[in-house]
């Protein structure tokens, strides 16, 4: 693959991993909330 194709592929991977990270942070926040609720009962 030429350099511009390689660069494009890397940018796609990067934006995908940003979305993934946001999703994981949401999941982590939900989990923390559940733990807080669980420990208060």
ZATITOR-433321 format. One record per residue: residue in one letter; x, y, z of N, C-alpha, C, O, CB in turn. Coordinates in Angstrom, 2 decimals. Glycine has a CB too. Layout:
N
SITE  residuo      npx      npy      npz     capx     capy     capz      cpx      cpy      cpz      opx      opy      opz     cbpx     cbpy     cbpz
SITE        A        X        Y        Z        X        Y        Z        X        Y        Z        X        Y        Z        X        Y        Z
...
***
This chain:
41
SITE  residuo      npx      npy      npz     capx     capy     capz      cpx      cpy      cpz      opx      opy      opz     cbpx     cbpy     cbpz
SITE        X     0.85    -1.21     0.00     0.00     0.00     0.00     0.87     1.25     0.00     1.94     1.28     0.61    -0.95     0.01     1.23
SITE        X     0.40     2.27    -0.70     1.18     3.51    -0.69     0.94     4.28     0.61     0.09     3.91     1.42     0.81     4.39    -1.91
SITE        X     1.71     5.36     0.79     1.68     6.06     2.06     0.34     6.71     2.37    -0.10     6.70     3.53     2.74     7.10     2.08
SITE        X    -0.32     7.27     1.36    -1.60     7.93     1.63    -2.67     6.91     2.04    -3.53     7.21     2.87    -2.08     8.71     0.40
SITE        X    -2.61     5.70     1.46    -3.53     4.64     1.86    -3.25     4.21     3.30    -4.16     3.99     4.09    -3.42     3.42     0.91
SITE        X    -1.96     4.10     3.61    -1.55     3.70     4.95    -2.01     4.73     5.98    -2.51     4.38     7.05    -0.02     3.51     5.01
SITE        X    -1.83     6.00     5.63    -2.23     7.09     6.52    -3.74     7.06     6.75    -4.21     7.24     7.87    -1.80     8.45     5.94
SITE        X    -4.49     6.84     5.68    -5.95     6.79     5.78    -6.39     5.65     6.70    -7.29     5.81     7.52    -6.58     6.62     4.38
SITE        X    -5.75     4.50     6.54    -6.07     3.34     7.35    -5.80     3.62     8.83    -6.60     3.26     9.70    -5.26     2.12     6.88
SITE        X    -4.66     4.26     9.11    -4.32     4.59    10.49    -5.32     5.57    11.09    -5.69     5.45    12.26    -2.92     5.17    10.56
SITE        X    -5.77     6.53    10.29    -6.74     7.50    10.78    -8.08     6.83    11.09    -8.75     7.18    12.06    -6.94     8.62     9.77
SITE        X    -8.46     5.87    10.26    -9.70     5.12    10.51    -9.59     4.32    11.80   -10.51     4.31    12.62   -10.02     4.17     9.33
SITE        X    -8.45     3.66    11.99    -8.23     2.90    13.22    -8.27     3.81    14.43    -8.83     3.46    15.47    -6.89     2.15    13.16
SITE        X    -7.67     4.98    14.29    -7.60     5.93    15.39    -8.99     6.40    15.79    -9.32     6.41    16.97    -6.74     7.13    15.00
SITE        X    -9.80     6.77    14.81   -11.15     7.24    15.14   -12.00     6.11    15.71   -12.86     6.35    16.56   -11.83     7.84    13.90
SITE        X   -11.77     4.89    15.25   -12.48     3.74    15.79   -12.10     3.52    17.25   -12.96     3.22    18.08   -12.17     2.47    14.96
SITE        X   -10.81     3.67    17.56   -10.38     3.43    18.93   -10.84     4.54    19.88   -11.03     4.30    21.07    -8.87     3.30    18.99
SITE        X   -11.01     5.76    19.34   -11.56     6.85    20.15   -13.00     6.52    20.54   -13.39     6.70    21.69   -11.49     8.19    19.38
SITE        X   -13.78     6.05    19.56   -15.16     5.65    19.84   -15.20     4.52    20.86   -16.01     4.53    21.78   -15.87     5.21    18.54
SITE        X   -14.31     3.56    20.68   -14.23     2.41    21.59   -13.91     2.88    23.01   -14.50     2.40    23.98   -13.16     1.41    21.10
SITE        X   -12.98     3.82    23.12   -12.58     4.31    24.43   -13.74     5.04    25.11   -13.96     4.88    26.31   -11.37     5.25    24.31
SITE        X   -14.48     5.85    24.34   -15.65     6.54    24.89   -16.67     5.53    25.40   -17.25     5.70    26.47   -16.29     7.46    23.83
SITE        X   -16.88     4.47    24.61   -17.83     3.43    24.99   -17.38     2.75    26.29   -18.19     2.51    27.18   -17.98     2.39    23.87
SITE        X   -16.10     2.43    26.38   -15.58     1.78    27.57   -15.71     2.67    28.79   -16.00     2.18    29.89   -14.13     1.38    27.36
SITE        X   -15.50     3.97    28.62   -15.64     4.90    29.74   -17.08     4.95    30.23   -17.33     5.04    31.43   -15.16     6.30    29.34
SITE        X   -18.04     4.89    29.29   -19.46     4.84    29.66   -19.75     3.58    30.46   -20.42     3.63    31.49   -20.36     4.90    28.40
SITE        X   -19.24     2.44    29.97   -19.45     1.17    30.66   -18.87     1.22    32.07   -19.47     0.73    33.03   -18.83     0.01    29.86
SITE        X   -17.68     1.81    32.19   -17.01     1.93    33.48   -17.83     2.80    34.43   -17.96     2.47    35.61   -15.61     2.51    33.30
SITE        X   -18.37     3.90    33.91   -19.20     4.79    34.73   -20.45     4.06    35.23   -20.83     4.20    36.39   -19.60     6.04    33.93
SITE        X   -21.08     3.29    34.35   -22.27     2.52    34.74   -21.91     1.53    35.84   -22.64     1.37    36.82   -22.86     1.77    33.52
SITE        X   -20.77     0.87    35.66   -20.32    -0.12    36.63   -20.08     0.52    37.99   -20.48    -0.02    39.02   -19.05    -0.81    36.13
SITE        X   -19.41     1.68    37.99   -19.15     2.39    39.24   -20.45     2.78    39.92   -20.58     2.65    41.14   -18.30     3.63    38.99
SITE        X   -21.42     3.27    39.14   -22.72     3.64    39.69   -23.39     2.43    40.33   -23.94     2.52    41.43   -23.62     4.23    38.60
SITE        X   -23.35     1.29    39.64   -23.95     0.06    40.16   -23.30    -0.35    41.47   -23.98    -0.80    42.39   -23.83    -1.07    39.13
SITE        X   -21.97    -0.20    41.54   -21.25    -0.57    42.75   -21.63     0.34    43.90   -21.79    -0.11    45.04   -19.73    -0.53    42.50
SITE        X   -21.77     1.65    43.61   -22.16     2.60    44.64   -23.56     2.28    45.17   -23.79     2.29    46.37   -22.12     4.03    44.10
SITE        X   -24.47     2.00    44.25   -25.85     1.66    44.62   -25.86     0.37    45.43   -26.56     0.26    46.43   -26.74     1.52    43.35
SITE        X   -25.07    -0.61    44.99   -25.01    -1.89    45.67   -24.46    -1.78    47.08   -24.92    -2.49    47.97   -24.18    -2.85    44.87
SITE        X   -23.47    -0.91    47.29   -22.85    -0.81    48.61   -23.68     0.02    49.58   -23.48    -0.07    50.79   -21.47    -0.22    48.48
SITE        X   -24.60     0.84    49.06   -25.42     1.68    49.94   -26.61     0.93    50.51   -27.22     1.38    51.48   -25.90     2.91    49.19
SITE        X   -26.95    -0.21    49.93   -28.10    -0.99    50.42   -27.74    -1.78    51.67   -28.59    -2.49    52.22   -28.60    -1.94    49.33
***
